[in-house]
Every structure is written in C-alpha cells, then in structure tokens.
Amino acid sequence: MLRLGAILDHRPRGQSNAAVLAALIVLSGCSSTSGSGDSPVDAPWTSRFTSVFSGPATPPAQAAPVASAAASGDCPSIDVRAGAGTYTASGTSADTTASGVRYQASLSQLARQCTAAGGNLLIKVGVQGRIILGPAGAPGPVDLPLRFAVVQDGLTSKTIATKFKHVGAEVPPGQSNVAFSDVDESLSIPMPSHAELAGYMIYVGFDEIGDEAEKKPAAKKPAAKRKATPG
C-alpha cells in the first residue's frame, strides 16, 4: 500500500491569530492558568496525532482487501465549519455568564488521509485543539461533542457522509489548560468522479445541537388500533 500523508497545520477559516489569542487571554484570565504551549502533559497527544498521520492509512476491517492510497488530488480539502471552532460548557444550563463557564475547547490543527478501497474512499480525519478551564471548572474528565462531515459544496450543499461522536479528554490536577486530539477512521464515501471530488469538502466542528438531539429519546410509534370483531 502506498502512503499518503496529508497533515494540515490549519486554523479555523475566518479566524485571525489575534482573535484566537484574545479568546485564550480572556479565559486564561478567568482561571489561574498554570502554563500553556507544548508542555510535557501535551506531548502524548501531539505525538499520537503526528505519528498516526505519518504512517499508512489503515482501512476498516470490513473494507475490501485491495486498497491503495488515493492520489493527493483525490482527498478532499479539510476545514473547520464556520462558527463551530469553539465549544463552551457551563456549570448549569441556566448560567450562561462568563463566571459560569466550566471549560472552553477550541480546534487548532486538522489533518486528513484518504485510501481507495473497493470502489469507496476511506477518510481518516484527525483533530487537535486545546481545553481551557473557566471560573466554574475543575480538573477531571471533559466531554467534547464533535461532528465530521463530507459535503459537496455548490449552489445547494449536499451532505455525503456525517459522523457525530463524543471525544473524551482529561484535565490533570494542577493544570488549567491542556491539549486534546482525536483520530476518526469511520468516514467512507462512494468514490466520486474527479469532477465531483473538486467540490467536496471535509468539515469538522463542535456540534452542541447534535449532542442534545442524540440525548432525546426516540419517539414512540402509536399502537395500531385493533379492529372490532363481530359478535
């Protein structure tokens, strides 16, 4: 199998360095930040993120055995969905003020890698970002609702494939901001033509609405009425 490395050091579209820095300063000021940048705590995340995308793509077990790396032009570009680059969790649903923020997560780097197998395009997507504790936050586990989607852009956008997942991370004691990362290998789409692929995009973003929809119980179908039998 040939290898396709496609790592993008990518900042969310339309978001300047100054805006990102300002957001980090605001939240860092609300909590007693004890360090940032590439700390020893961040090292395992960064190492995992880069090592996965420096090796060959691994298709899922159910994929056809004949697989090869897609050409560089056969892997859609990747970007953060507009408005979905940050996620803020509050202590309670009623408290949406700055003092009620438990933590805020933001995306900073994206990567993608494609493999052609059995008439399908298998897409591996990696994300990396940072979690900053807010005034109401504390060290411990955090939950991040992420959505990955392949969209055919145009006058009318069409979603080709989508995946919602919960990404868990841990804020260690003594730390108020840490890196997180996730690699998802579940996206698979029918291999499009070169002309169609030119309009494809991979979007990544936090999806709080998708998280709430997932928690709602499925609507029960009304029971069918039984016909009365003649006596």
Helices and strands as residue ranges (DSSP letters): E 7-8, H 17-30, H 43-54, E 67-69, G 72-74, E 77-80, E 86-90, G 98-100, E 101-117, E 120-133, E 140-152, E 158-171, E 177-190, H 194-197, E 200-206, H 208-215
